[in-house]
Amino acid sequence: MTRMAPHSPRAPLLIVEDDSAILELLEEELQDAGYATLVAASAEDALATLSHSEVSLVISDVRLPGISGLQLLQQLRTDGSEVGFIVITAFGTIDQAVESLKMGADDFLTKPLDLEGVREAVFRVLEHRRLAERFDRPARDEGFHGIIGDSEPMHALFRDATRLARSEAPILILGESGTGKELLARAIHAESPRAEAPFVAVNCASIPGELMESEFFGHRKGAFTGATDNRQGLFQAARGGSLFLDEIGEMSPNLQAKLLRALQEKTVKAVGAETEDPIDVRIIAATHRDLEREIEAGHFRSDLFFRLETFSLRIPPLRERPGDIERLVSTLIAKHAAAQEKRIERIEPAALQALLDYPYPGNVRELENAVMRAVTLAEAGVLSHADLPERLRQRHETQRRHAPSGTSQATRPEQGNWPSLEEVEKRYIQKVLDATGGNKRKTADILGIARRTLYRRLEEE
Ligand SMILES: Nc1ncnc2c1ncn2[C@@H]1O[C@H](COP(=O)(O)OP(=O)(O)OP(=O)(O)O)[C@@H](O)[C@H]1O
């Protein structure tokens, strides 16, 4: 493992390029823009420089004489370096660009280089990192922009979402109903350079077919009966920001064609308008459907699918990450207790066990509804088994009856020694600590809390 010098947003940029003409051009352009620069003619040289010099951002060509720019990126990320990284790929190698973002690049540039674009990309990446560092801690304490998930697949999802958020490409979010697709879309928007502009969400299944075009693109006065004024569409309302198209699988074929055109041309035409208007919107689409099947059935356009699915993110269903349930339960109890101005001090072990054992076909939404209901019904500060919806209780009862006697101490409702939420939290922290072999940094990362907070909790024990 190579030891890396720390990075700071104000440290020099490192340009890695074996073509001396391009190297000079980049150096000159970036120095003119006020950045200090270091150069390397190979990835090996770059690693040597990075081991002793502080660097804010690496801009590297993919094709290099020894190890490639992508291998350099991989090596850095494997070594735990979070230095900014912009990849330069040859024209027509979009696969490489996608690959690089997946591997942890912040952005990519395509040859022939547009120098203005280089400056903008460098500025954007450094600015984004500066903000991310500033807001990192509080955001992590409440999950990823409110999305709770300590399991490895969720951490990988948050990492991918953060990377994709920085690009301008459309994103497709896949996941069963209730997995948090809209939450993720909002998180991507909040992580993106468009965070200050509007996030507009629309459920494509909820707009009647005949109104869809006008809803999306707006209309001119007199375009149809009832069009008494000019009206903006969703694309105009989301100007500068992100447009979230939920249930995209429900969009009519006619509108799919128009959306594809809007994505390709970056213009839209209001109903009844003569001319096209430019748009500046990032599309985030989501579906719980299997779009490939929809294509086979002739319901979804394959060209639109390919345009959207280059950058797709899949949210795993809750049953694939049962380790997330416990923290979701404690967070959701706290959320709904606060909303209902109630104090919940304890959860009955049998209630917790029932919540942990259930497979959640309706995913987090179903879990949240169960917890919200239980908080409403809870009395004397105790969330008990009887407060849960019947289907959870029944399943748990059946399991309990079939369990060999003595196997499940904690699930015996007659046991009076119920742990408090605080105790549940402590046990959970211990579980994660054990799983990481006592590694406190990893434990804090998995728990999504600052290391400071973890030390404090451990001291309290
Ligand atoms: N990981 C999570 N952490 C906290 N809350 C979550 C999480 N996932 C989902 N939720 C909550 O579950 C509910 C459903 O989430 P959301 O509407 O984003 O799901 P969805 O996948 O878009 O559902 P649908 O496909 O039915 O539209 C919301 O109340 C959301 O706050």
PDBQT file of the ligand as one rigid body, heavy atoms in Angstrom, charges set to zero:
ROOT
HETATM    1  N1  LIG A 501     -33.567   3.922   3.798  1.00  0.00    +0.000 N 
HETATM    2  C1  LIG A 501     -34.572   4.668   4.272  1.00  0.00    +0.000 A 
HETATM    3  N2  LIG A 501     -34.401   5.399   5.394  1.00  0.00    +0.000 NA
HETATM    4  C2  LIG A 501     -35.416   6.121   5.900  1.00  0.00    +0.000 A 
HETATM    5  N3  LIG A 501     -36.632   6.185   5.347  1.00  0.00    +0.000 NA
HETATM    6  C3  LIG A 501     -36.852   5.510   4.226  1.00  0.00    +0.000 A 
HETATM    7  C4  LIG A 501     -35.834   4.724   3.618  1.00  0.00    +0.000 A 
HETATM    8  N4  LIG A 501     -36.323   4.167   2.497  1.00  0.00    +0.000 NA
HETATM    9  C5  LIG A 501     -37.600   4.585   2.397  1.00  0.00    +0.000 A 
HETATM   10  N5  LIG A 501     -37.940   5.375   3.430  1.00  0.00    +0.000 N 
HETATM   11  C6  LIG A 501     -39.254   5.953   3.698  1.00  0.00    +0.000 C 
HETATM   12  O1  LIG A 501     -40.198   5.046   3.135  1.00  0.00    +0.000 OA
HETATM   13  C7  LIG A 501     -41.238   5.741   2.452  1.00  0.00    +0.000 C 
HETATM   14  C8  LIG A 501     -41.220   5.359   0.978  1.00  0.00    +0.000 C 
HETATM   15  O2  LIG A 501     -40.099   5.938   0.333  1.00  0.00    +0.000 OA
HETATM   16  P1  LIG A 501     -40.173   6.453  -1.178  1.00  0.00    +0.000 P 
HETATM   17  O3  LIG A 501     -41.475   7.137  -1.451  1.00  0.00    +0.000 OA
HETATM   18  O4  LIG A 501     -38.926   7.205  -1.471  1.00  0.00    +0.000 OA
HETATM   19  O5  LIG A 501     -40.168   5.041  -1.913  1.00  0.00    +0.000 OA
HETATM   20  P2  LIG A 501     -40.342   4.699  -3.460  1.00  0.00    +0.000 P 
HETATM   21  O6  LIG A 501     -39.375   3.616  -3.755  1.00  0.00    +0.000 OA
HETATM   22  O7  LIG A 501     -40.253   5.960  -4.275  1.00  0.00    +0.000 OA
HETATM   23  O8  LIG A 501     -41.783   4.102  -3.508  1.00  0.00    +0.000 OA
HETATM   24  P3  LIG A 501     -42.778   3.938  -4.771  1.00  0.00    +0.000 P 
HETATM   25  O9  LIG A 501     -42.089   3.064  -5.784  1.00  0.00    +0.000 OA
HETATM   26  O10 LIG A 501     -43.974   3.252  -4.169  1.00  0.00    +0.000 OA
HETATM   27  O11 LIG A 501     -43.049   5.318  -5.270  1.00  0.00    +0.000 OA
HETATM   28  C9  LIG A 501     -40.975   7.233   2.696  1.00  0.00    +0.000 C 
HETATM   29  O12 LIG A 501     -41.721   7.635   3.815  1.00  0.00    +0.000 OA
HETATM   30  C10 LIG A 501     -39.501   7.290   2.986  1.00  0.00    +0.000 C 
HETATM   31  O13 LIG A 501     -39.214   8.385   3.818  1.00  0.00    +0.000 OA
ENDROOT
TORSDOF 0
